[in-house]
Amino acid sequence: MTEEIIIAGFGGQGVLSMGKIMAYSGVMQDMEVSWMPSYGPEMRGGTANVTVIISSERISSPVIRRFDTAIILNQQSLDKFESSIKPGGVLIYDSNGITRHPERKDIAIYRVDATEEAARMNSSKTFNMIVLGGFLKVKPIIKLENVIKGLKKSLPERYHNLIPMNEKALQRGIEIIQKV
Amino acid sequence: MKKELRLMKGNEAVAEAAIRAGADGYFGYPITPQSEILEYLMEANPAETTGMVVLQAESEVAAINMVYGGAACGKKVMTSSSSPGISLKQEGITYIAGAELPCLIVNVVRGGPGLGTIQPAQSDYFQSVKGGGHGDYHLIVLAPASVQEMADFVDLSFELAFKYRNPVLMLSDGAIGQMMEKVYLSPQKERSKVFPDWATTGKPATRERNIITSLDLDPNGMEMHNHKLQAKYNEIREKEVRYEEFQCEDAEYLLVAYGTSARVCQKAVLLLREEGIKVGLLRPITLFPFPTKRINELAGQVKGILSVEMSAGQMVEDVLLAVNGKVPVKHFGRMGGIVTTPEEVVENLKSKIIGG
């Protein structure tokens, strides 16, 4: 099993940390993982993306251009990565701020309106965990319990009091994601 | 003792491995994409645990000369930088090589020339293996291709550096420095309390003075010194070649690539084999000494070789020398901070070698 994922959005949406939690969860599940961020001008200019690979085998290239799953959190990223999804692959997106919705017919498209939901839950910081919850529903390659373990690993101890709130957000994401 | 599992960036792995290898000192100056090495060490503050000194120097030139000084005292010392910063260090590096001192230099390569870009590249190959500074000298050059190797090669580098009294360069790149992977960390080593007999640790009455210098105004003496250096480089060529083969047993075509490009090529091998094309990958782990002999042997087995490097074609010259005309050899690689993709390698092997 190898799952090649791109997560892309604005800087500050928690794109890189969502990827990091995914990678940690993979480690908790005894899988091979790689996490390759955009660290260049993109990061400084507002958009951020990260490639996460989770595999039961040794990972070859950490740098790839075609993805099994794309998690897209803004319009620029949708424009950039919609065509990079493998046929039969998955696109998960938050429709907030999206003016041109995805058009491909050969992939499965899911909507998780996490921005809206986070506002409703009054915790904008757990936005990325709502999205991650949606991913877990669609691609159950990592178990929720391992994500919680991954969260514990990746968050400094002083933030461990925030874990229940993140767990709630993950659950909410699992509930609200819907196929388009 | 069981190794500790962590998820880390390549840069962080270098830093943590340096502490665990029992390094005495790190002297650096920040530059993207390797600043996490200095940042990690500053935060870890090993002065309080192992006693390792971590210092942000006023410049790259100062940092390499601090390394020179520490190495002259027989200490396990290191520096790190990225391409433009490594260029600044070249004077110090050739002095250290001339004075036959051990140290570790880490280059997390970014696109050039000049200030270039902050994205990954492999265009510092010539500088790393053919000199960089002036004079007839070589560094031992290790090319890590994973976060695990970023950690493992720190200890290996110190071992080789002290064995041969020669600086060792880890030639990495922005992709390996910035990506996170699983890494198993070795247990903490004690910092050494005994120093080599050549180290300038203070002259006791029982022996002559130890002199560390790269200067000899007598050309006869300097030629003798050069002969000694060359004999050492030949011994290194003989004993320290390291490489990894991937699906080479039945290969009809061969890819040669190191570092990030080797990872990309592994994927290309898998893609090509799905199409029934028998391709193997030879990954040099040491770039000096280069796996010349093994590549020459494989040239007797395959129909053509593609050298893949994120450069305009530097390592390909050493592949050509190794192959010595036996089969066609071509280069492929993106430049200026663009990482080559597996699909591009597949296309180029087909167009330049199979169809070429």
Interface residues (C-beta under 8 A of the other chain):
Chain A: K20 A23 Y24 V27 E32 V33 S34 W35 M36 P37 Y39 G40 P41 I59 S60 S61 P62 V63 I64 R65 R66 K153 S154
Chain B: L5 L7 T32 P33 T117 I118 Q119 G174 A175 Q178 M179 M180 E181 K182 T260 R263 V264 Q266 K267 A268 L270 G337 V339 T341 P342 E343
